[in-house]
Amino acid sequence: MKTETLKKDIIEMIKSYEKIIIHRHVRPDLDAYGSQCGLGEILKASFPEKKIYMVGTPALALNYLHELDEIEDEEWNGALAIVTDTANQERIDDNRYVKAEKLIKIDHHPNHDAYGDICWVNVEASATSEMIFELFEAGKNMGFICSPEAARLLYGGIAGDTGHFLYPSTSCDTFRIVSELVKYDFDRNQLHTEMYEEPMNMIKLQGYILENFETLENNVGNIFITNEIKEKFNVSSSDASRLVSILGNVKGIKAWAFFTEDKPIRVNLRSKGTIINTIAEKYNGGGHPLASGANVSSWDEAKLLLKDLVDACK
């Protein structure tokens, strides 16, 4: 189905429901929050008579972006559920979405799980937040309003998923949309500060990572963050995983794996050119060609994943 038709169908379905509940993926990042809550704020501004909820487990490190709603099970009865930035159903935060009457998926990851009554996926988009602004543009003549708060959230989502416009996924469309978002009245300097300012324990963990990461054959980097290290620096698994990108600053590294002990062990994979999402898919994960996530059950399995990454970087 053509993109313009999908957007029109989504807009019509949104207009037909009085109660809309918006989800995103577990362990959220900036784009998950930005697309979910940015859409929520657009719908609140556009349709103040509707009930609009944004749900999921709060991420303490992202509390500055938006406060999520806590609602009862019955709210999903007769509701429209929209899931943003979530490739597969297993990663949807709050599985009560299945109680909704209709389901819409809006995402920019490879579409291996085409769930939902309407499924709009654009792997060329730099972020799902970028797609949400395109949805707003398609709906402007049908009552859609983008508030300054929605613009702030979408800008944060795009900046987060593009490494502040440094990643190859950043396109002409990305810059066009960002140029529109910055016209809205929100404090960009404050948002940048909140996005990149870190508490002292996280700064010290960064130092530990840069001192202790290893480089394997074919310029593959890796670091293991064990429970003991998390306890030493007083960080959660989600906190630690947020530091995956710092190894990208090391000259010569082609790709790297960032392991964080949890149940199961979390793996964040990044690359400067080698395709890595196929490796992630082999180990219970997936994602973008140059930025993916996976899960392994033991440190021995982690070593097998590393071997596959070394082989891929030949």
C-alpha positions in Angstrom: 0.0 0.0 0.0 1.3 3.5 -0.9 2.6 5.7 2.0 0.1 8.5 1.4 -2.8 6.0 1.5 -1.4 4.5 4.8 -1.2 7.9 6.4 -4.7 8.8 5.2 -6.0 5.5 6.7 -4.2 6.1 10.0 -5.7 9.6 10.2 -9.2 8.4 9.5 -8.9 5.7 12.1 -7.6 8.2 14.7 -10.5 10.5 13.9 -13.0 7.7 14.4 -12.0 6.8 17.9 -12.7 8.7 21.1 -10.1 6.8 23.2 -6.5 6.3 21.9 -3.7 4.6 23.8 -0.2 4.9 22.6 2.6 2.3 23.3 6.3 2.0 22.5 9.0 -0.6 23.1 10.5 -1.8 26.3 13.8 -0.2 27.5 12.9 3.0 25.6 15.3 5.3 24.0 14.8 8.9 22.9 13.0 8.0 19.7 10.6 5.6 21.5 9.6 8.4 23.9 9.7 11.1 21.2 7.5 9.3 18.8 5.1 8.0 21.4 4.6 11.2 23.4 5.1 13.5 20.4 2.1 11.7 18.7 0.2 11.9 22.0 0.7 15.6 22.3 -0.3 16.2 18.6 -3.5 14.3 19.3 -4.2 16.1 22.5 -3.8 19.5 20.8 -5.8 18.4 17.8 -8.7 16.7 19.6 -9.1 18.0 23.1 -12.4 16.1 23.5 -10.7 12.7 23.0 -9.0 10.6 25.7 -5.4 10.2 24.8 -3.1 8.1 26.9 0.7 7.3 26.7 1.6 4.2 28.6 4.6 2.0 29.5 7.2 1.5 32.2 8.9 4.9 32.8 12.6 5.2 32.1 14.1 7.3 34.9 16.8 8.7 32.7 14.2 10.0 30.3 11.7 11.5 32.8 12.6 15.0 31.5 10.9 14.2 28.2 7.4 13.3 29.4 5.4 11.8 32.2 3.5 8.6 31.2 -0.1 7.7 32.2 -1.2 5.0 34.5 -4.6 3.6 33.5 -6.8 0.7 34.4 -7.4 -2.4 32.2 -10.9 -1.3 31.2 -9.6 1.7 29.4 -8.5 -0.5 26.5 -12.1 -1.7 25.9 -13.2 -0.1 22.7 -10.0 1.8 22.3 -7.6 2.3 19.4 -4.0 1.3 20.3 -1.0 2.8 18.4 2.5 1.3 18.8 5.4 3.4 17.7 9.1 2.5 17.1 8.6 -1.2 18.0 9.6 -3.8 15.4 8.0 -6.9 16.9 5.1 -7.6 19.3 7.4 -9.2 21.9 9.0 -5.8 22.6 5.8 -3.8 23.0 5.8 -2.3 26.5 2.5 -3.1 28.3 0.9 -6.1 26.7 -2.6 -4.8 27.4 -2.6 -3.5 23.9 -4.1 -6.8 22.9 -7.4 -5.7 24.6 -7.8 -2.7 22.2 -10.4 -2.8 19.4 -7.9 -1.8 16.7 -4.1 -1.7 16.5 -1.8 0.6 14.4 1.9 0.0 14.0 4.2 3.0 13.0 7.9 2.1 12.8 11.2 2.5 11.0 12.8 -0.8 11.7 12.9 -3.7 9.2 9.3 -5.1 9.1 9.8 -8.7 10.1 6.6 -8.7 12.2 3.9 -6.8 10.3 1.4 -6.7 13.1 -1.6 -4.4 13.4 -4.7 -3.6 11.5 -2.7 -0.8 9.8 1.1 -1.2 9.5 3.1 1.8 8.3 6.8 1.0 8.2 9.5 3.2 6.5 13.0 1.9 6.9 14.4 4.9 5.1 13.2 7.2 7.9 16.0 8.2 10.4 13.6 7.9 13.3 9.9 7.1 14.0 9.6 10.6 15.3 10.3 11.8 11.8 7.4 9.7 10.5 5.1 11.2 13.2 5.8 14.7 11.9 5.0 13.4 8.4 1.7 12.1 9.7 1.0 15.5 11.2 1.8 17.2 7.8 -0.6 14.8 6.1 -3.3 15.6 8.7 -3.0 19.4 8.8 -6.0 19.9 6.6 -8.0 17.5 8.7 -7.5 19.2 12.1 -4.1 18.0 13.1 -2.1 20.5 15.3 1.5 20.2 16.3 2.0 22.0 19.6 5.4 23.3 20.8 5.6 20.4 23.3 5.0 17.9 20.5 7.7 19.6 18.4 10.1 19.4 21.4 9.5 15.6 21.8 9.8 14.9 18.0 13.0 16.9 17.8 14.5 15.0 20.7 13.5 11.7 19.2 15.1 12.5 15.9 18.3 14.0 17.5 18.6 10.9 19.6 18.2 8.3 16.8 20.6 10.1 14.5 23.3 10.8 17.0 22.5 14.4 16.7 22.4 14.2 12.9 25.8 12.4 12.6 24.5 8.9 11.6 24.2 7.8 7.9 20.4 7.5 8.3 20.2 11.3 8.5 18.7 12.4 5.2 17.5 15.5 3.4 14.0 14.7 4.7 15.5 14.6 8.2 16.9 18.1 7.9 13.7 19.4 6.3 11.6 18.1 9.1 14.0 19.4 11.8 14.0 22.8 10.1 10.3 22.9 10.6 10.4 21.6 14.2 12.8 24.3 15.3 10.3 27.0 14.3 8.2 26.0 17.3 8.6 27.7 20.6 10.5 25.3 22.8 13.9 25.6 24.6 16.4 23.7 22.4 19.3 24.6 24.7 17.6 23.2 27.7 16.6 20.0 25.8 20.2 19.5 24.6 21.4 19.9 28.2 19.0 17.3 29.5 19.8 14.9 26.7 23.6 14.9 27.2 24.2 15.9 30.8 25.1 12.8 32.9 25.4 12.3 36.7 28.9 11.7 38.1 28.5 7.9 38.4 27.7 7.6 34.7 30.7 9.8 33.8 32.9 7.5 35.9 31.5 4.4 34.1 32.3 6.0 30.8 35.9 6.3 32.0 35.9 2.6 33.1 34.6 1.6 29.6 37.2 3.5 27.8 40.0 2.1 30.0 38.8 -1.5 29.8 37.3 -2.2 26.4 39.1 -4.8 24.3 39.8 -4.9 20.5 39.7 -8.2 18.8 40.7 -9.3 15.2 39.3 -7.3 12.3 39.0 -4.2 14.5 36.0 -5.5 16.6 35.6 -3.8 20.0 33.8 -5.2 23.0 33.1 -4.5 26.7 31.4 -6.7 29.3 29.5 -4.8 32.0 28.9 -7.4 34.8 26.6 -7.1 37.8 29.6 -6.3 39.9 30.5 -3.4 37.7 26.9 -2.1 37.7 26.9 -2.3 41.5 30.3 -0.5 41.8 29.1 2.4 39.7 25.5 2.3 41.0 23.9 2.0 37.6 21.0 -0.1 36.1 21.3 -2.2 33.0 19.4 0.4 31.0 21.8 3.1 32.3 24.8 1.1 31.2 23.4 0.3 27.8 23.0 4.0 27.0 26.8 4.3 26.8 27.1 1.9 23.8 27.9 4.8 21.4 31.1 6.0 23.1 33.2 3.2 21.6 32.4 4.7 18.2 34.8 7.5 19.0 37.7 5.0 19.0 39.7 5.4 15.8 40.0 2.2 13.8 37.1 0.2 15.3 34.8 -1.2 12.6 32.1 -2.6 14.8 31.6 -3.3 18.5 29.5 -5.3 21.0 28.4 -3.9 24.4 27.4 -6.7 26.8 25.4 -5.9 29.9 24.7 -8.6 32.5 21.0 -9.1 33.0 18.4 -11.9 32.5 19.1 -12.5 29.7 22.4 -10.7 29.0 21.7 -7.6 26.9 23.8 -7.0 23.8 24.0 -3.7 22.0 25.7 -3.9 18.6 27.0 -1.0 16.5 28.9 -0.7 13.3 30.6 1.9 11.1 29.8 -0.1 7.9 29.6 -3.8 8.4 26.0 -5.1 8.4 25.2 -6.4 11.9 21.4 -6.8 12.2 21.7 -10.3 10.7 23.9 -11.2 13.6 21.4 -9.7 16.1 18.6 -11.7 14.5 20.6 -14.9 15.1 20.8 -14.1 18.8 17.2 -13.3 19.6 17.3 -9.7 18.5 17.2 -7.4 15.5 17.3 -3.8 14.4 19.0 -1.6 11.9 21.9 -2.6 9.6 24.3 -0.5 11.7 22.6 -0.4 15.1 21.0 -3.5 16.6 20.2 -5.3 19.8 20.3 -8.9 20.9 20.1 -11.2 23.9 22.3 -14.1 24.9 21.8 -16.6 27.7 25.4 -16.9 28.9 28.9 -15.5 28.6 29.8 -18.5 26.5 27.1 -17.6 24.0 28.4 -14.0 24.1 31.7 -15.2 22.9 30.0 -17.0 20.0 28.3 -13.8 19.0 31.7 -12.0 19.1 33.2 -14.6 16.8 30.4 -14.0 14.3 31.0 -10.3 14.6 34.7 -10.8 14.0 34.0 -12.9 11.0 31.6 -10.4 9.6 34.2 -7.7 9.8 36.8 -9.5 7.7 
